[in-house]
């Protein structure tokens, strides 16, 4: 016990990292430099946290997954990158698979009551608003934004630079660069504001728009649309992202 905190001697705490009262840091935890851990935070064993992270009151990181098949003997972990803000009462669970990782990248903002289940992979610069609930094996790619009170079905993927409205259910994959809204969730156009703010050129935005017009607004099915995009569009990073995302979708697109 150190000043009303319980910190295992088998953990590593970086320079200038502050840990609040009544927080518990279990064994084999690594926390980087310049982090702020608020009061009443629980960080479970085998968790890795990078530099310059803020973790607010009541957060629980690295706890066992909510999976009735899970064996506590499995060695797995949570790994969190640098410059993340994790607000009050967020829960982040370790992987269900031996030597696997529930992963959160850099520069993410998880607002209050967000839940990240086992085996999720959250990219960089992701924003999850209050009470987003991500089930197991969800993948959220870089720069995506998910509105509050949104449940995400297990195994769903959310593409980079997409923006999903709040209070909606995500039960299929959300492709990159788009707005998604409505019930059931559906394509609602491009995330044009987000793309412009991230310095996408007008030419790139127009090419993305043309691709999604084929996918969502033409007489072609998705497979036919992808073939036309491959044959008729100039190769670019954004077009490749769209094609790869669709071809690797397991749950189908919204």
MITOR-284654 format. One line per field, with one value per residue: z, x, y of N, C-alpha, C, O, CB in turn; residue in one letter; residue number from 1. Coordinates in steps of 0.2 Angstrom, whole numbers, plus 5000, padded with zeros to 4 digits. Each point is the difference from the previous one (the first is absolute). Glycine has a CB too. Layout:
REM residues N
nup: Z ...
neast: X ...
nnorth: Y ...
caup: Z ...
caeast: X ...
canorth: Y ...
cup: Z ...
ceast: X ...
cnorth: Y ...
oup: Z ...
oeast: X ...
onorth: Y ...
cbup: Z ...
cbeast: X ...
cbnorth: Y ...
res: A ...
n: NUM ...
END
This chain:
REM residues 254
nup: 5000 4989 5012 5005 4989 5002 4992 4998 5008 4985 4995 4991 5009 4985 5008 5008 5006 5010 5006 5004 5014 4997 4987 5002 4992 4999 5001 4988 5001 4988 5007 4986 5008 5007 5009 5007 5007 5003 5014 4997 4989 5003 4992 5000 5002 4987 5001 4989 5006 4986 5007 5007 5010 5005 5008 5004 5013 4997 4990 5003 4992 4998 5002 4995 4985 5007 4996 5010 4993 5012 5004 5012 4991 4989 5003 4995 5002 4999 4989 5006 4987 5007 5007 5010 5005 5008 5002 5012 4999 4988 5003 4992 5000 5000 4986 5004 4996 5011 5001 4999 5003 5005 4988 5008 4986 5007 5006 5010 5005 5009 5001 5014 4998 4989 5003 4993 5000 5003 4988 5000 4989 5008 4985 5007 5006 5009 5004 5009 5000 5014 4999 4986 5005 4991 5001 5002 4989 5001 4988 5007 4985 5007 5007 5008 5006 5008 5001 5014 5000 4990 5007 4991 4997 5008 4987 5000 4991 5006 4984 5007 5004 5009 5006 5008 5001 5015 5001 4990 5005 4994 4994 4990 5001 5004 4983 5006 5001 5010 5008 5007 5000 5004 5011 4985 5003 4985 4995 5008 4986 4999 5016 4988 5015 5000 4987 5005 5014 4991 4989 4991 4988 4999 4995 5013 4999 4985 5004 5012 4990 4990 5011 5005 4985 4999 5014 4998 4984 4990 4997 5010 5010 5008 4987 4991 5009 5000 4985 5000 5010 4991 4987 5005 5011 4993 5008 5011 5012 4996 4991 5011 5011 4991 4997 5015 5005 4990 5003 5016 5000 5010 4998 4982 4998 5012
neast: 5004 5008 4990 4987 5010 4997 5016 5000 5014 4994 4998 5012 4993 5006 5008 4987 4990 4991 4996 4986 5001 5000 5012 5000 5015 4995 5015 5005 4997 5011 4993 5009 5006 4987 4989 4990 4999 4986 5001 5000 5014 4996 5016 4994 5014 5006 4998 5012 4995 5010 5005 4987 4989 4991 4998 4986 4999 5001 5013 4996 5016 4998 4983 5002 4996 4987 5006 4988 5015 5008 5009 5000 5011 4999 5015 4988 5006 4989 5012 4994 5009 5004 4988 4988 4991 4997 4986 4997 5003 5013 4996 5015 4994 5016 4997 4988 5017 5010 5006 4985 5004 4984 5009 4996 5009 5005 4988 4988 4991 4996 4988 4999 5001 5013 4995 5016 4991 5013 5009 4998 5011 4996 5008 5006 4989 4989 4991 4995 4989 4999 5003 5012 4993 5015 4990 5013 5009 4998 5012 4997 5009 5008 4988 4987 4993 4993 4988 5002 4995 5012 4996 5014 4990 5012 5009 4997 5012 4997 5007 5011 4990 4986 4994 4992 4989 5003 4993 5008 4999 5016 4990 5013 5015 4997 5007 5011 4991 4985 4994 4997 4985 4990 4994 5002 5011 4996 5014 4997 5011 5014 5001 4997 5005 5011 5006 5003 5008 5011 5004 4987 5007 4985 5007 4995 4986 4998 5005 4989 4988 5003 5000 4986 4994 5004 4994 4986 4996 5000 4988 5014 4993 5010 5005 4997 5007 5013 5000 4999 5012 5009 4996 5001 5012 5013 5005 4993 5006 4985 5000 5007 4989 4989 5007 5003 4985 4994 5011 4997 4982 5001 4987 5000 5006 4992
nnorth: 4994 5011 5010 4988 4990 4985 5005 4982 5004 4995 5017 5006 5014 5006 5009 5006 4986 5011 4985 5010 4995 4984 4997 4984 5003 4983 4996 5007 5018 5004 5015 5005 5010 5007 4988 5011 4984 5010 4995 4984 4995 4984 5002 4983 4996 5007 5018 5003 5015 5005 5010 5007 4989 5012 4985 5011 4994 4984 4996 4984 5001 4983 4995 4986 5004 5003 4983 4991 4997 5009 4987 5013 4992 5013 5005 5012 5013 5009 5003 5015 5005 5010 5008 4990 5012 4985 5011 4994 4984 4996 4985 4999 4983 4997 4996 4991 4998 4994 5016 5010 5014 5003 5009 5014 5004 5010 5008 4991 5012 4985 5013 4995 4984 4996 4984 4999 4985 4994 5007 5018 5001 5016 5004 5010 5009 4990 5014 4986 5014 4995 4984 4996 4986 4997 4985 4995 5008 5018 5000 5015 5001 5011 5009 4990 5013 4987 5013 4998 4985 4990 4985 4999 4986 4994 5006 5017 5003 5015 5001 5008 5012 4991 5013 4986 5012 4998 4986 4987 4985 5002 4986 5004 5004 5016 4997 5008 5013 4998 5011 4986 5008 4989 4992 4989 5011 5007 5004 5015 5001 4997 5000 5014 5003 4988 5005 5015 4995 4992 5014 4992 5008 5006 4986 4992 5005 4995 4985 4999 5004 4988 4989 5004 5001 4985 4997 5007 5002 4985 4992 4995 4989 5008 4992 5012 5010 4992 4999 5016 5003 4991 5008 5016 5003 5006 4986 5010 4993 5000 4987 4991 5003 4994 4986 4997 5002 4989 4988 5000 5000 4987 5009 5002 5014 5004
caup: 5000 4999 5000 4998 4993 5001 4994 5000 4999 4993 4995 4999 4999 4997 5003 5000 5000 5006 5001 5005 5006 4999 4994 5001 4994 5002 4997 4993 4997 4998 4999 4998 5003 5000 5000 5006 5002 5005 5005 4999 4993 5001 4995 5001 4998 4993 4996 4998 4999 4998 5003 4999 5000 5006 5002 5004 5006 5000 4995 5002 4994 5000 5004 4996 4995 5001 4996 5004 4998 5002 5006 5003 4999 4994 5001 4995 5003 4997 4998 4998 4997 5003 4999 5001 5005 5002 5005 5006 5000 4994 5002 4995 5002 4996 4995 5002 4997 5003 4998 4995 5003 4998 4998 4999 4998 5003 4999 5000 5005 5002 5005 5006 4999 4994 5001 4995 5002 4998 4993 4996 4997 4999 4997 5002 4999 5001 5005 5002 5005 5006 5000 4995 5003 4995 5002 4999 4993 4996 4997 4998 4997 5002 4999 5000 5005 5001 5004 5007 5001 4994 5001 4994 5000 5000 4994 4995 4998 4998 4995 5002 4999 4999 5005 5001 5004 5006 5002 4994 5001 4995 4999 4994 5000 4998 4996 5002 4997 4999 5005 5001 5005 4999 5004 5001 4998 4993 4997 5000 4996 5002 5005 4996 5005 5003 4995 4999 5005 5000 4994 4994 4994 4996 4995 5004 5002 4994 4998 5005 4999 4994 5002 5004 4996 4996 5005 5004 4996 4993 4999 5000 5007 5002 4996 4993 5002 5001 4993 4996 5003 4998 4992 4998 5004 5002 5007 5006 5007 5002 4996 5002 5007 4999 4997 5005 5005 4998 4998 5006 5005 5002 5002 4995 5001 5002
caeast: 4996 5004 4996 4993 5000 5003 5004 5004 5007 5002 4998 5005 4997 5005 5002 4995 4993 4997 4995 4996 4999 4996 5001 5003 5004 5002 5006 5002 4997 5005 4997 5006 5001 4996 4992 4996 4995 4996 4998 4995 5001 5003 5004 5002 5007 5002 4998 5005 4997 5005 5002 4996 4993 4995 4995 4996 4997 4995 5001 5003 5003 5003 4996 4999 4995 4993 4999 4999 5005 5007 5004 5005 5007 5002 5004 4999 5001 4997 5005 4998 5006 5002 4996 4993 4996 4995 4996 4998 4996 5001 5002 5004 5001 5005 4998 4998 5005 5007 5005 4997 4999 4995 5004 4997 5006 5002 4996 4993 4996 4995 4996 4998 4996 5002 5002 5003 5000 5006 5002 4999 5006 4998 5005 5003 4995 4993 4996 4994 4996 4998 4996 5000 5001 5003 5001 5007 5003 4998 5006 4999 5006 5002 4996 4993 4996 4993 4996 4998 4995 5000 5002 5003 4999 5006 5003 4999 5006 4998 5005 5004 4997 4993 4996 4994 4995 4998 4994 4998 5003 5004 5000 5004 5006 4999 5006 5004 4999 4993 4995 4995 4995 4994 4999 5007 5006 5001 5004 4997 5004 5007 5002 5004 5003 5006 5005 5003 5003 5006 5004 4999 5000 4994 5000 5000 4993 4996 5001 4997 4993 4998 5000 4994 4994 4999 4998 4993 4994 5000 4996 5004 5001 5007 5005 5000 5003 5007 5004 5000 5005 5007 5002 4999 5003 5008 5002 5002 5000 4993 4997 5003 4997 4993 4999 5002 4996 4994 5002 5001 4994 4997 4993 4996 4999 4993
canorth: 5006 5006 5006 4998 4996 4993 4999 4994 5001 4997 5004 5005 5006 5004 5006 5005 4997 5001 4995 5003 4997 4994 4996 4994 4998 4993 4998 5000 5005 5005 5006 5005 5006 5006 4998 5002 4995 5004 4996 4994 4996 4994 4998 4993 4997 4999 5006 5005 5006 5005 5006 5006 4998 5002 4995 5003 4996 4994 4995 4994 4998 4994 4994 4994 5001 4998 4994 4994 4994 5002 4997 5005 4998 5003 5006 5005 5007 5006 5005 5006 5004 5007 5006 4999 5003 4995 5004 4997 4993 4996 4993 4998 4994 4996 4995 4993 4995 5000 5004 5005 5007 5005 5006 5007 5004 5007 5006 4998 5003 4996 5003 4996 4994 4996 4993 4997 4993 4996 4999 5006 5004 5007 5003 5006 5006 4998 5003 4996 5004 4997 4993 4995 4993 4996 4993 4996 5000 5006 5004 5007 5003 5007 5007 4999 5004 4996 5004 4997 4996 4996 4993 4997 4993 4997 4999 5006 5004 5007 5003 5006 5006 5000 5003 4997 5004 4997 4997 4995 4994 4998 4993 4998 5004 5006 5001 5006 5007 5002 5002 4994 5002 4997 4994 4997 5004 5000 5005 5007 5004 5000 5004 5005 5005 4997 4999 5006 5002 4996 5002 4996 5005 4999 4995 4994 5000 4998 4993 4996 5001 4996 4992 4998 5001 4993 4995 5001 5004 4997 4994 4994 4998 5002 4997 5004 5007 4999 4999 5006 5004 4997 5001 5007 5006 5000 4998 5005 4997 5000 4995 4994 4999 4998 4994 4995 5000 4997 4993 4996 5000 4993 5001 5004 5007 5004
cup: 5000 5000 4997 4993 5001 4993 5001 4999 4993 4994 4998 4998 4998 5004 5000 4999 5007 5001 5006 5006 4998 4994 5001 4994 5002 4997 4993 4995 4998 4998 4998 5003 5000 4999 5006 5001 5006 5006 4998 4993 5002 4993 5001 4997 4993 4995 4998 4998 4998 5004 5000 5000 5006 5001 5006 5005 4998 4994 5002 4993 5001 5004 4995 4995 5002 4995 5004 4999 5003 5006 5002 5000 4994 5001 4994 5003 4996 4999 4997 4998 5004 4999 4999 5006 5001 5006 5005 4999 4993 5002 4994 5002 4996 4995 5003 4997 5003 4996 4995 5004 4998 4999 4999 4998 5003 4999 5000 5006 5001 5006 5005 4998 4994 5002 4994 5002 4998 4993 4995 4997 4998 4997 5003 4999 5000 5005 5001 5005 5006 4999 4994 5003 4994 5002 4997 4993 4995 4998 4998 4997 5001 4998 4999 5006 5001 5005 5006 5000 4994 5002 4993 5000 4999 4993 4995 4999 4998 4997 5002 4997 4999 5006 5001 5005 5007 5001 4995 5001 4994 5000 4994 4999 4997 4996 5001 4996 5000 5007 5000 5005 4998 5003 4995 4998 4993 4998 4999 4997 5003 5007 4998 5005 5003 4995 4998 5005 5001 4993 4994 4994 4997 4995 5004 5002 4995 4998 5005 4998 4994 5001 5004 4996 4996 5005 5003 4996 4993 5000 5001 5008 5003 4997 4993 5001 5001 4994 4996 5002 4999 4993 4998 5004 5000 5007 5004 5006 5002 4997 5002 5007 4999 4997 5005 5005 4998 4999 5007 5005 5001 5002 4995 5002 5002 4993
ceast: 5004 4996 4993 4999 5003 5003 5004 5007 5002 4997 5005 4996 5005 5001 4994 4993 4997 4994 4996 4999 4995 5000 5004 5004 5003 5007 5001 4996 5006 4997 5006 5000 4995 4992 4997 4995 4996 4999 4995 5001 5003 5003 5002 5006 5001 4998 5006 4997 5006 5001 4994 4993 4996 4995 4996 4997 4996 5002 5003 5003 5004 4996 4999 4994 4993 4998 5000 5005 5007 5003 5005 5007 5003 5004 4999 5000 4996 5007 4997 5006 5001 4994 4992 4997 4995 4996 4997 4996 5001 5002 5003 5002 5006 4997 4998 5005 5007 5004 4997 4998 4994 5004 4997 5007 5001 4995 4993 4997 4994 4996 4997 4996 5001 5002 5003 5001 5006 5001 4998 5007 4997 5006 5002 4995 4993 4996 4994 4996 4997 4996 5000 5002 5003 5001 5006 5002 4998 5007 4997 5006 5001 4995 4993 4997 4993 4996 4998 4994 4999 5003 5003 5001 5007 5003 4999 5007 4997 5006 5003 4996 4992 4997 4993 4996 4999 4994 4997 5004 5005 5001 5004 5006 4999 5006 5003 4997 4993 4997 4996 4995 4994 4999 4995 5005 5001 5005 4997 5004 5007 5001 5004 5003 5006 5005 5003 5004 5007 5004 5000 4998 4993 5000 4999 4992 4995 5000 4997 4992 4997 5000 4994 4994 4998 4998 4993 4995 5000 4996 5004 5000 5007 5005 5001 5003 5008 5004 5000 5005 5007 5002 5000 5003 5007 5001 5002 4999 4993 4996 5002 4997 4993 5000 5002 4995 4994 5002 5001 4995 4997 4993 4996 5000 4994 4997
cnorth: 5006 5006 4999 4997 4993 4998 4994 5002 4997 5004 5006 5007 5005 5007 5005 4998 5000 4995 5002 4995 4994 4997 4994 4998 4993 4999 5000 5005 5005 5006 5005 5006 5005 4998 5003 4994 5002 4995 4995 4997 4993 4998 4993 4998 5000 5006 5004 5006 5005 5006 5005 4998 5003 4995 5003 4995 4995 4996 4994 4997 4993 4995 4995 5002 4997 4994 4994 4995 5002 4997 5005 4998 5003 5006 5004 5007 5005 5004 5006 5005 5006 5005 4998 5003 4994 5002 4995 4993 4997 4993 4997 4993 4996 4995 4993 4994 5001 5005 5005 5006 5003 5006 5006 5003 5006 5005 4999 5004 4995 5004 4996 4994 4996 4993 4998 4993 4997 5000 5006 5003 5007 5003 5006 5006 4998 5003 4995 5005 4996 4994 4997 4993 4996 4993 4997 5000 5005 5003 5007 5003 5007 5005 4999 5003 4996 5004 4996 4995 4995 4993 4997 4993 4997 4998 5005 5004 5007 5003 5007 5006 5000 5004 4997 5004 4997 4997 4995 4994 4998 4993 4998 5005 5007 5002 5007 5006 5002 5002 4994 5003 4996 4993 4995 5005 5000 5006 5006 5005 5000 5004 5006 5005 4997 4999 5007 5003 4996 5000 4995 5005 4999 4995 4993 4999 4999 4993 4995 5000 4996 4993 4998 5001 4993 4995 5001 5003 4997 4994 4994 4998 5001 4996 5003 5007 5000 4999 5006 5005 4998 5001 5007 5005 4999 4998 5006 4997 4999 4995 4993 4998 4998 4993 4994 4999 4995 4992 4996 5000 4993 5001 5004 5007 5003 5002
oup: 5004 4995 4996 4997 5005 4995 5005 4996 4998 4995 5005 4996 5002 5005 4995 4999 5005 4995 5005 5000 4996 4998 5005 4994 5005 4997 4996 4994 5004 4995 5003 5006 4995 4997 5005 4996 5005 5000 4995 4998 5004 4995 5005 4996 4996 4994 5004 4996 5003 5006 4995 4996 5006 4995 5005 5000 4996 4999 5005 4995 5005 5001 4994 5002 5005 4996 5003 5004 4999 5005 4997 5001 4999 5004 4994 5006 4995 5004 4996 5003 5006 4995 4997 5005 4996 5005 5000 4995 4999 5006 4994 5005 4994 5000 5005 5002 5002 4994 4996 5006 4994 5005 4997 5003 5006 4995 4996 5005 4996 5005 5000 4995 4998 5005 4994 5005 4997 4995 4994 5004 4995 5003 5006 4995 4996 5006 4995 5006 5000 4996 4999 5004 4996 5005 4997 4995 4994 5004 4996 5004 5003 4995 4998 5005 4995 5006 5001 4995 4999 5002 4995 5005 4997 4995 4994 5004 4997 5002 5004 4995 4997 5005 4996 5006 5000 4996 4999 5004 4994 5004 4999 5004 4995 5003 5003 4995 4997 5005 4995 5006 4996 5003 4999 4995 4997 5004 4998 5001 5004 5001 5001 4998 5000 5002 5000 5000 5003 4998 4996 5001 5001 4999 4997 5000 5001 4998 4998 5001 5000 4998 4998 5001 4999 4999 5001 5001 4996 5005 5000 5004 4996 4998 4998 4996 4997 4999 4997 4997 4998 4999 4995 4997 5000 5004 4998 5001 5003 5003 5001 5001 5004 5003 5001 5003 5004 5002 5000 5006 4995 4999 5001 5006 4999 5000
oeast: 5005 4997 4997 4995 5004 4997 5004 5002 5006 5000 5004 4995 5005 4997 4996 4996 5003 4996 5003 5001 4995 4996 5004 4997 5004 5003 4995 4999 5004 4995 5005 4998 4996 4996 5003 4996 5003 5003 4997 4995 5004 4997 5004 5003 4995 4999 5004 4995 5005 4998 4996 4996 5003 4997 5003 5000 4995 4996 5004 4997 5003 5003 5001 4996 5000 4996 5005 5001 5004 4996 5004 5004 5006 4998 5002 5001 4997 5004 4997 5005 4998 4996 4997 5003 4996 5003 5001 4996 4995 5004 4997 5004 5001 4995 5002 4999 5002 5001 5004 5001 4998 5004 4994 5005 5000 4996 4996 5003 4996 5002 5000 4996 4996 5003 4998 5004 5005 4996 5001 5005 4997 5006 4999 4996 4996 5003 4996 5002 5001 4995 4995 5004 4996 5003 5005 4995 5001 5004 4996 5005 4996 4997 4996 5003 4997 5003 5000 4996 4995 5005 4997 5003 5004 4995 5003 5004 4995 5006 4997 4996 4997 5004 4996 5002 5001 4995 4994 5005 4998 5002 5000 5000 4995 5006 4997 4997 4998 5003 4997 5001 5000 5005 4995 4999 5000 5001 4994 4999 5002 4996 5006 5006 5006 5006 5007 5005 5005 5004 5004 4997 4996 4994 4996 4997 4995 4995 4996 4997 4995 4996 4997 4995 4995 4996 4996 4994 4997 4997 4998 4999 5004 5005 5006 5005 5003 5005 5005 5004 5004 5006 5003 5001 5003 4996 5003 4997 4998 4996 4996 4998 4998 4996 4997 4999 4998 4996 5000 5001 4999 4996 4994 5001 4994 4995
onorth: 5001 5001 5003 4999 4999 4999 5000 5004 5001 4997 5001 5000 5001 5001 5000 5004 4998 4999 5002 4994 5000 4996 4999 5000 4999 5004 5000 4999 5001 5000 5000 5001 5000 5003 5001 4999 5002 4995 5000 4998 5000 4999 4999 5003 4999 4999 5002 5000 5000 5001 5000 5003 5000 4998 5001 4994 5000 4995 4999 4999 4999 4994 5000 5004 4996 5001 4998 4995 4996 4998 5003 5004 4999 5005 4999 5000 4999 5001 5000 5000 5001 4999 5003 5001 4999 5001 4994 5000 4995 4999 5001 4999 5002 4998 4998 4995 5005 4999 5003 5000 5000 5002 5001 5000 5000 4999 5003 5001 5000 5001 4994 5000 4995 5000 5000 4998 5003 5000 4999 4999 5001 5000 5001 4999 5003 5001 4999 5001 4994 5000 4995 5000 4997 4999 5004 5000 4999 5000 5001 5001 5003 5000 5004 5001 4999 5002 4994 5000 4998 5000 5002 4997 5003 4999 5000 5000 5001 5000 5003 5000 5004 5001 5000 5002 4994 5001 4998 4999 5002 4996 4993 5005 5000 5001 5004 5000 5005 5000 4997 5002 4996 4998 5002 5004 4994 5005 5001 5006 4995 5005 5000 5002 5003 5001 5000 5002 5003 4996 4999 5005 4995 4996 4996 4995 4996 4997 4995 4995 4997 4996 4995 4997 4998 4996 4995 4999 5004 4997 4994 5004 5003 5004 5001 5002 5004 5003 5001 5003 5004 5002 5001 5006 4995 5001 5004 4994 4995 4996 4996 4995 4995 4996 4995 4994 4996 4996 4994 4999 4997 4995 5001 5002 4997 5003
cbup: 5002 4999 5003 5011 4989 5013 4993 5000 5015 5011 4998 4999 5007 4984 5002 4997 4985 5005 4990 4991 5011 5010 4989 5014 4992 5003 5014 5008 5002 5001 5005 4983 5002 4998 4988 5002 4991 4991 5012 5011 4989 5013 4992 5004 5015 5008 5001 5000 5005 4983 5002 4998 4988 5003 4990 4992 5010 5006 4988 5014 4992 4998 5014 5008 4986 5009 4987 4997 4991 4990 4998 5006 5007 4990 5012 4988 5009 5001 5002 5005 4983 5003 4997 4989 5002 4991 4992 5010 5009 4987 5014 4991 5010 5010 4987 4998 4988 5009 5005 4987 5006 5002 4997 5005 4983 5003 4998 4989 5001 4992 4991 5011 5009 4989 5014 4991 5002 5015 5009 5002 5001 5006 4984 5003 4998 4989 5002 4992 4990 5009 5010 4988 5013 4991 5002 5015 5008 5002 5000 5005 4988 5003 4996 4989 5003 4992 4990 5010 5008 4990 5015 4994 4998 5016 5008 4999 5000 5008 4987 5005 4997 4989 5002 4992 4990 5008 5007 4988 5013 4997 5007 4990 5003 5007 4989 5007 4996 4986 5004 4992 5004 4986 5013 5004 5014 4995 4996 5009 4994 4987 5007 4992 5002 5005 4995 4993 5003 5010 5012 5006 4997 5003 4995 5004 5008 4998 4997 5008 5005 4995 5002 5009 5000 4993 5002 5009 5012 4992 4992 4986 5002 5013 5008 5000 5007 5012 5003 5000 5011 5010 5003 4998 5007 4988 4997 4992 5000 4999 4990 4992 5001 4995 4988 4995 5000 4992 4989 4992 5001 5005 5011 4991 4993 5011
cbeast: 4986 5012 5013 5001 4997 4994 4996 4989 4996 5000 4984 5013 4987 4999 5016 5013 5000 5007 5004 4994 5006 4997 4995 4994 4999 4984 5006 5003 4984 5013 4985 5000 5016 5014 5000 5006 5004 4992 5004 4997 4997 4994 4999 4985 5005 5001 4984 5012 4985 5000 5016 5013 5000 5005 5004 4998 5005 4996 4998 4994 4998 5008 4994 5008 5008 5001 5001 4987 4989 5001 4995 4987 4991 4993 5007 4992 5015 4984 5011 4985 5000 5016 5013 4999 5006 5005 4997 5003 4997 4999 4994 5000 4987 5013 5006 4989 4991 4997 5005 4994 5014 4987 5013 4985 4997 5016 5013 4999 5008 5004 4997 5004 4996 5000 4993 5002 4983 5002 4999 4984 5009 4986 4998 5015 5013 5000 5008 5003 4997 5004 4998 5000 4995 5003 4983 5002 4999 4984 5010 4986 5002 5015 5014 4998 5009 5003 4996 5009 4999 4995 4995 5004 4985 5002 4996 4984 5012 4986 4998 5014 5014 4996 5011 5003 4994 5012 5003 4993 4992 5004 4989 4989 5011 4987 4998 5013 5012 4997 5004 5007 5004 4995 5006 4996 5005 4987 5012 4995 4988 5008 4994 4986 4983 4987 4987 4985 4984 4991 5003 4999 5016 5004 5012 5015 5008 5006 5015 5013 5006 5009 5015 5011 5007 5013 5016 5012 5005 5014 4995 5009 4988 4990 4992 4986 4986 4992 4991 4984 4988 4993 4992 4989 4987 5005 5001 5000 5013 5004 5003 5012 5009 5001 5006 5013 5005 4999 5005 5011 4999 5015 5009 4992 5014 5009
cbnorth: 4993 4992 5004 5009 5012 4997 5013 4989 4999 4992 4996 4991 4997 4994 4998 5004 4994 5013 4989 5013 5010 5009 5011 4996 5013 4993 4994 4989 4998 4991 4998 4994 4998 5003 4989 5014 4989 5012 5010 5007 5011 4997 5013 4995 4994 4988 4998 4991 4998 4994 4998 5003 4989 5014 4989 5015 5010 5011 5011 4999 5013 5012 5008 4988 5004 5011 5007 5008 5001 5013 4985 4998 4990 4991 4995 4992 4998 4999 4991 4999 4994 4998 5002 4988 5014 4990 5015 5011 5010 5011 4997 5012 4997 5004 5008 5009 4995 4989 4989 4991 5001 4992 4991 5000 4995 4998 5001 4988 5012 4988 5014 5011 5010 5011 4998 5012 4996 4993 4988 5003 4988 5000 4994 4997 5002 4988 5013 4987 5014 5011 5010 5009 5004 5011 4995 4993 4989 5002 4989 5000 4988 4996 5000 4988 5012 4987 5012 5010 5010 5010 4996 5013 4997 4996 4988 5000 4989 5001 4990 4994 4999 4988 5011 4987 5011 5008 5012 5010 4994 5014 5007 4990 4989 5003 4989 4993 4993 4992 5015 4989 5016 5008 5004 4984 5004 4990 4990 4991 5012 4994 4990 4997 5002 4993 4990 5001 5000 4996 5006 4985 5005 5016 5011 5005 5012 5015 5008 5007 5015 5013 5006 5006 5014 5007 5004 5002 5006 5008 5012 5000 4988 4998 4988 4991 4999 4993 4987 4995 4999 4990 4987 4990 5005 5009 4985 5016 5010 5016 5012 5007 5014 5016 5010 5009 5016 5015 5010 5004 5015 5001 4999 4988 5004 5001
res: X X X X X X X X X X X X X X X X X X X X X X X X X X X X X X X X X X X X X X X X X X X X X X X X X X X X X X X X X X X X X X X X X X X X X X X X X X X X X X X X X X X X X X X X X X X X X X X X X X X X X X X X X X X X X X X X X X X X X X X X X X X X X X X X X X X X X X X X X X X X X X X X X X X X X X X X X X X X X X X X X X X X X X X X X X X X X X X X X X X X X X X X X X X X X X X X X X X X X X X X X X X X X X X X X X X X X X X X X X X X X X X X X X X X X X X X X X X X X X X X X X X X X X X X X X X X X X
n: 1 2 3 4 5 6 7 8 9 10 11 12 13 14 15 16 17 18 19 20 21 22 23 24 25 26 27 28 29 30 31 32 33 34 35 36 37 38 39 40 41 42 43 44 45 46 47 48 49 50 51 52 53 54 55 56 57 58 59 60 61 62 63 64 65 66 67 68 69 70 71 72 73 74 75 76 77 78 79 80 81 82 83 84 85 86 87 88 89 90 91 92 93 94 95 96 97 98 99 100 101 102 103 104 105 106 107 108 109 110 111 112 113 114 115 116 117 118 119 120 121 122 123 124 125 126 127 128 129 130 131 132 133 134 135 136 137 138 139 140 141 142 143 144 145 146 147 148 149 150 151 152 153 154 155 156 157 158 159 160 161 162 163 164 165 166 167 168 169 170 171 172 173 174 175 176 177 178 179 180 181 182 183 184 185 186 187 188 189 190 191 192 193 194 195 196 197 198 199 200 201 202 203 204 205 206 207 208 209 210 211 212 213 214 215 216 217 218 219 220 221 222 223 224 225 226 227 228 229 230 231 232 233 234 235 236 237 238 239 240 241 242 243 244 245 246 247 248 249 250 251 252 253 254
END
